């Protein structure tokens, strides 16, 4: 009776595993190179 929580949990896990891995690395590298 609480599919919203389940969907949110799955989405957060996927985003947390797919975002904080390739996004931060690429963003940090690009920013460091352009800023530095």
Rosetta blueprint (number, residue, H / E / L):
1 X L
2 X L
3 X H
4 X H
5 X H
6 X H
7 X H
8 X H
9 X H
10 X H
11 X H
12 X H
13 X H
14 X H
15 X H
16 X H
17 X H
18 X H
19 X H
20 X H
21 X H
22 X H
23 X H
24 X H
25 X H
26 X H
27 X H
28 X H
29 X H
30 X H
31 X H
32 X H
33 X H
34 X H
35 X H
36 X L
